[in-house]
Amino acid sequence: PQAREETCWSLDDFDVGRPLGKGKFGNVFISREKKTKRIIALKVLFKTQLLQLGVSHQLKREIEIQYHLRHPNILTLYGYFHDDKRVFVILDYASRGELFNVLQSQPGHKVSEVIAARFVRQLANALKYCHSKGVIHRDIKPENLLLDSKLNLKLADFGWSVVADHSKRHTLCGTMDYLAPEMVSNQPHDFNVDIWAIGILLFEMLVGYAPFANQTGDKLIARIKECKIYIPQSVSDGASRLINAIIKKEPQERLPLAEIMTHPWIQDMFPREE
Ligand SMILES: Cn1ncc2ncnc(NCCc3cnc(NC(=O)Nc4cccc(C(F)(F)F)c4)s3)c21
């Protein structure tokens, strides 16, 4: 069979520029690939830390997962290479950086309902694609949502994502009728964790802080379990209805992606598509 073209990269292929962000595992640098002059983002991770924290398998899984994901609202991972001390991940460059910093720079740390609806629809698009491939992101937050020069949202950092183990379900599906409720619902991390995150994100983009923010420890856990959120009057009825339809304690009760994308509030925020 046709071998997939495997370009073998090394640090010599790149001019490394300023840091774009600093993470606990390593930093990201704007860089230019010498031959094509293409601008990319180079994430540098230190092997010692990956080994110390026992997350090397997670990085391998992230690279494997991202290798199969190609979508306009997912930050592309082009490849990786390593030297004796570091692992380098070659990523799309998102020139407007993290949504986190965009929100921080706005008055009240919030955006308009039109912008919020745009980002929710693009994120739902990215997740519809991921979930259709059995990939659950599991770490959706403003730090992992990047923006390109055209204000298109790019879902990034699949370091905590998993591929839902359909295998177990397939072996069981012949005899689903006999499965106890806790068995069929016992998907520790099912796709609905990503749906929940869309609700939290929408709340934060419109209110300026997350619904359970400035709670700590067990109070925070209790608040999340109680699942009671207070949506300020400043938020429109349509947006409030969508937030309340997503932030549900029961995973299965959360509004499915398809219904988020076609929700009346989302539709109203987009001028009639020509
Ligand atoms: C800030 N910024 N501004 C512009 C811009 N343009 C592109 N990218 C940026 N930032 C990088 C975004 C990322 C994408 N994928 C990531 N992946 C990751 O960080 N993976 C990862 C980390 C630590 C440990 C593990 C492990 F081992 F646990 F799995 C996995 S980070 C940009």
The ligand as an ORCA input file, in Angstrom:
! r2SCAN-3c Opt
* xyz 0 1
  C      -0.783     30.458     22.289
  N      -0.888     30.527     20.829
  N      -1.028     31.694     20.174
  C      -1.109     31.469     18.870
  C      -1.018     30.083     18.668
  N      -1.058     29.336     17.555
  C      -0.953     28.001     17.705
  N      -0.803     27.360     18.896
  C      -0.744     28.116     20.004
  N      -0.592     27.468     21.203
  C      -0.470     26.024     21.285
  C      -1.854     25.379     21.251
  C      -1.732     23.894     21.387
  C      -2.153     22.955     20.488
  N      -1.922     21.694     20.857
  C      -1.341     21.588     22.030
  N      -1.047     20.345     22.574
  C      -0.449     20.240     23.807
  O      -0.117     21.217     24.467
  N      -0.294     18.949     24.202
  C       0.267     18.571     25.406
  C       0.888     19.472     26.268
  C       1.398     18.989     27.460
  C       1.310     17.631     27.824
  C       0.683     16.788     26.927
  C       0.556     15.344     27.289
  F       1.764     14.802     27.216
  F       0.064     15.264     28.536
  F      -0.284     14.757     26.456
  C       0.157     17.228     25.744
  S      -1.038     23.093     22.714
  C      -0.868     29.506     19.925
*
